Amino acid sequence: MATTATTDVSYISKVIYKDGIQQKQIVRNKPLLTATKHNTKFTSAEGIKVPILYGTGQGASATVANAATNASPDVGAAFTVTQASYYVNFDIAGRVVRNALKGDNDSYFLQQLKLAMDNCQETMGVELNRQAFGSASGWRAKAHASTAPTATTLTLANPQDAVFFEPNMVIVAAATATGSIRTGTPGYATVTAVNTSTGVLTFATDLTVKIGSIGVGDYIFRQGDAQNNASAGVIAAGLNDWNPNATDLAANATLFGVTRTAYPSRLAGVRYDGSNDPIETLFLKAMATGMAEVGPGFQMGDIFVNPINFAAIQASKEGGRWITEPSSYGIGIDKFQIGSFKFVQDAMCPVNRAKVVNDGAFERASCGDAPYWNNFDGADMWLDRTTDVYKGQLVHDGNFIAPKVQQLMDVTLPAA
């Protein structure tokens, strides 16, 4: 490489990834994202229409006059799903590039560039898998209901949600999922340590000053992800939006312009509260509920559960067996089959909830084969001369859609 031009550094990135973004790398070890069909035709910033038929024409009767008089068209609705963009950036110090040019440590620079780009793709994949389960409101976890935040610690309501945080992640908080973020000096705080066993996030100092009034039960967000009292969320709408539990559906009946109270089971999927059921019979009752509410066409798809709940299910049943089924990415998905039910453990699935997803019911729709490097004048990287840092940016434009929303089910499980 003869110069430090941005185009030269970008050329190297194209050599490392001659086929562009590795979609397999994006989805690998993210079970729900791997199992979710990828629709690459979402190329309109105005939104993509997702039509749902939830009622058939009613020109029927044993009396011919009534059949004619009461004839009506089919009843349907169309969700107008908007694009949401998500960005992951990386930086490489300019001196790393110059040292590679002036010395003999080219391999070190290549290692750093590949590591930065690989980690960028991994972060994007993890975030998309989390959003697939989550909500466009953007919250990642809730603060503990009785353990108040201190100057240096924040205890989460569910320890399992600590997996959504990383050291150096910058967070904000709000009293509600969609409300205004709390102010403070400066209004955000940086995580320094994560304990995934206890669910405790650690901060250097003054958490309760940096985020004023942060308290028990607060909703916690990555900075920039919060809905912050806007009319809609800024990230993708996941299963918690398309197929919410009864409480969330009552609070958010409208999604992408469709008020779902006209026929909740066909417009917002099925809900089953099995919190007091024995685990041995819970999913038999859930299956029966789906068929009773949607009709005989309802099918029990893959059942995604948190590993904590997966262990309880596995321990309660004998005769289960592991199977591996292919995905559209050519990556096998490990499933634990009990009778006709197939369980998939995913650390991003909310604890004590099961998300049932039938084939084709839920898709990731994106603008082209996203994510992709945000290309600047043909360069995947650029030099910020004010900071002497080479930068790269991965972006995903799109959203999650549910073309067969009636084939989704949210199941509340007994507390693990």
Residue, then its C-alpha position, 0 to 999 in steps of 0.5 A: m500500500a503506497t499511501t494512507a488514502t482512504t480508498d487504499v484502506s477500503y480496498i484492503s477491506k474489500v480484499i478481506y471481504k471480497d463477497g461483502i457482508q457475510q450473512k452467515q456470520i450475521v445470523r450464526n449462533k442467533p437462533l431466532l434470526t437464523a430461523t427467520k426468513h430474510n425478505t430483501k425487497f423492502t426498498s420503499a422509505e414510505g413503508i411496506k404493506v402487510p395485508i391481513l384478512y381477518g374476516t370473511g364476507q357474511g352473505a350467508s344464511a338459510t334464508v335466501a333474502n337474508a343472505a342477499t341482504n346481509a352480503s358483505p365484503d371480506v374484512g382486512a387490514a394493512f399494516t404500513v411498516t416503516q423502515a428503521s435504521y440501525y448503525v454499528n460503527f468501528d474506529i481504527a487509530g490512524r497511527v495503526v495504519r501509518n505504522a503498517l505503512k512505514g514499518d513491517n507490521d502490515s499483518y498487525f493492521l490486517q488483524q486489527l481491521k478484520l477484528a474490527m469488521d468482524n466484531c461490527q458484524e457480530t454486534m449487528g447480528v446480536e442486536l437484530n436477534r435481540q430486536a426480533f424478540g423485543s419492541a420498537s420502544g427500544w428498552r433492553a431491561k427493567a430495573h429491579a422493583s425493590t433494589a434501588p440504584t446506587a451511585t455505582t450499581l444498577t440491579l436488573a429485574n431479571p438477571q438474564d437480561a444482563v446479556f443485553f449489556e456490554p462494558n462501555m455501553v452508554i445507557v439512559a432510563a425512563a419511567t415507562a417503555t415509551g416515555s421521556i428519558r430521564t434528565g441529569t448531568p449529563g443524562y446518561a451513564t457508561v457501563t463499566a462491568v456486567n454480572t450476568s449471574t446477579g444481573v448487576l450493572t456497574f458504573a464508575t461513579d455517580l449513576t444517580v447524578k448522571i441519570g437524575s431520578i433513576g429508580v426502581g422499575d425504570y426501563i433501561f435503553r442503549q443511548g439513542d434507542a429509546q422512543n422518548n415520548a415520540s409517536a413511534g419507536v426508532i428501532a425495529a418492531g419485534l415479536n413483543d410488538w407483533n404478538p404482545n402479551a395481554t398487558d402489552l396489547a391492552a396498552n398498545a392496541t394500535l400497530f403500524g396504523v392498525t387497531r387490533t381490537a377488532y380481532p386480536s387473535r388474527l391481528a396480534g397473534v394468540r396469547y396463552d397464560g400458562s404461568n400456573d400450569p404444570i409444564e408437562t401439559l402447558f403446551l398441549k393447552a396452548m396448542a388447543t387455545g391456538m386452534a380454538e381462537v384462530g381455527p384448524g389452520f393454526q399450527m404450532g411452530d418452533i417454540f423459542v424459550n430462554p435457556i433457563n426455561f428450556a432447562a425446566i422443560q427438558a427436565s420435566k419430560e422424558g423421551g425428548r430428542w435433539i434434532t438439527e434442521p436446516s435454515s435458509y442460510g445453510i446453518g443447522i438449528d438445534k431443536f429439542q423435540i418432545g412429541s410434535f413440539k420443537f423447542v429452541q433455546d435462545a438467550m435473547c428470548p425473555v425469561n418466563r415467556a415462550k414465543v411460538v413462531n410458525d414457518g413464514a409467520f415472521e420475517r426480517a424485511s430489509c432494503g436489499d441484502a442488509p446489513y451492509w457497509n455504509n459506502f462513502d464515494g466507493a469507500d467502506m472506510w473514511l479518515d476523520r482528520t479531526t480525530d486521526v481515526y479511520k472509521g467504518q459504519l455498518v447499517h441495516d435499513g428495514n424492519f420485522i414483519a408478520p405476514k401470518v401474524q395469526q400463526l404467532m403465539d405468546v405463552t407465559l410460562p411458570a416462573a423458572 
